[in-house]
Amino acid sequence: MKIIANNYRANEIFKMIREYTGKTQQEFGKNINRTKTAIQYYEYGQRNFDFELLLEICKKENLNIIIENKK
């Protein structure tokens, strides 16, 4: 999966990552020590998550974050 982050809001990216893993909100939350409700808040944009959480998710789900210059 490749996401061009500039094209989405943070909550949309969070949801895409979870859906890509094939996990429910509850399963995904358990994997990163968050409740299902917290995952819902992140996905609906009602709560912000930090870059550290994104890094934790990527490590646990074997995903890469690549930052490159626009072409």
Contacts in CASP RR format, 6 or more apart in sequence:
PFRMAT RR
TARGET T0000
AUTHOR 0000-0000-0000
METHOD contacts of the structure
MODEL  1
MKIIANNYRANEIFKMIREYTGKTQQEFGKNINRTKTAIQYYEYGQRNFD
FELLLEICKKENLNIIIENKK
1 16 0 8 1.000
1 20 0 8 1.000
1 63 0 8 1.000
3 13 0 8 1.000
3 16 0 8 1.000
3 17 0 8 1.000
5 13 0 8 1.000
6 70 0 8 1.000
8 16 0 8 1.000
9 45 0 8 1.000
10 45 0 8 1.000
10 48 0 8 1.000
10 49 0 8 1.000
11 42 0 8 1.000
11 43 0 8 1.000
11 44 0 8 1.000
11 45 0 8 1.000
14 42 0 8 1.000
14 43 0 8 1.000
14 49 0 8 1.000
14 54 0 8 1.000
15 42 0 8 1.000
15 43 0 8 1.000
17 57 0 8 1.000
17 61 0 8 1.000
17 63 0 8 1.000
18 25 0 8 1.000
18 28 0 8 1.000
18 39 0 8 1.000
18 43 0 8 1.000
21 28 0 8 1.000
21 61 0 8 1.000
23 29 0 8 1.000
23 31 0 8 1.000
24 36 0 8 1.000
25 36 0 8 1.000
25 39 0 8 1.000
25 40 0 8 1.000
25 43 0 8 1.000
26 36 0 8 1.000
26 39 0 8 1.000
28 34 0 8 1.000
28 39 0 8 1.000
29 35 0 8 1.000
29 36 0 8 1.000
29 38 0 8 1.000
29 39 0 8 1.000
31 60 0 8 1.000
31 61 0 8 1.000
32 53 0 8 1.000
32 56 0 8 1.000
32 57 0 8 1.000
32 60 0 8 1.000
34 42 0 8 1.000
38 47 0 8 1.000
40 46 0 8 1.000
41 47 0 8 1.000
42 48 0 8 1.000
42 49 0 8 1.000
54 65 0 8 1.000
55 65 0 8 1.000
57 63 0 8 1.000
58 64 0 8 1.000
58 65 0 8 1.000
END
